[in-house]
Amino acid sequence: AARELARKYRLGDRVIVRGDSGRDVRSVANALVKKLYIKAEDVTPTFDNGALMDGELYNALLRFQKDKGLPADGRVTTEVVKELRKRK
């Protein structure tokens, strides 16, 4: 587990699931804040300047997935990353 924590993931490096944390999760959170799916103050920060994929962020992700016609499974896959990176 310690090795996992030390690894610096960038968005798209892995499939993010509920309970994951890190800077890539922070990138997901920031994108969902910009797209008005979650408020910044509802994102749970982590010690490494990342964020935790917990209840609030997970629910925001599910709403985003449904709105975009993606499988609403709460997993940040490459398809989800592509949608998050779109301007609108």
N, C-alpha and C positions, 0 to 999 in steps of 0.2 A: 504493500500500500504506500509506503514512503517513497518508493521509486516512482509510482504513479503521480504522487503529489509534486515531485521534483520536475517532472516532464512539463515543458511549456507547450501546450497545444495551441495551434492557431486554428481559426475557424475553417472547417473543412477537413482537418486532419483525422477526425474520428466521428463516429456516430455518437451524438450526445443523448443521454437518456436521463430520466428522473434520478436525482441523487448525485449526478456528476457536478463537478465544480471546476473552475479554472478561468483563464483569460478568454478562451473560446466561448465559454458560457456567457461571460461578460459581453462579448461581441453580439451574441444572440439577444441578450437583454437590451443592449443599446439600440439594436435595430428594431426591436419590438416597442421600445419607448418612443423612438422616432415615428413609428407607424401607429402610435397611440393605442397599442394593445395592453400596455401596462404603464404605470407611473414609476418614475425613477426611484421614488422612495419605497416602493413595494418590492424592489429587487434586493435579495439578500447578498451583501458583499462577503467576500472571503479574504483571508489574511494576505493573499498573493495578488491583490488588486483584481481578482476575478469575481465571479458570482456563482451562486448555487442554483442549480435547476431544482427548485422546490415548488411547493404548491402554487403560489401566485404566478411565478414565471411559467411553470408547466401549463397552467390553465390558459394563460395568454398565448402560449405556443399552440395549444389545441384550437383556440378560436382562430388564430392566424391560419393554421392548416385547413380548417373547415372553409374559411373564406376564400382560400386560394384553390380549393378543390383537390387538396392533397390528402393522403390518408391521415386521418386525425388520430395518430398513434403516440404522439408525444415524443417522437424521436426526431432529432435534427440530422437529417440525411443530406446528401449532396443536392437533392431536389429542393429541400427546404432552404438550404444555404443560397441557392440560386434565386429563389423568391425573395429572401431577406435582403439580398444585394440589389434588387431592382429599386429604381427610384420611387415608384408609386406603390 
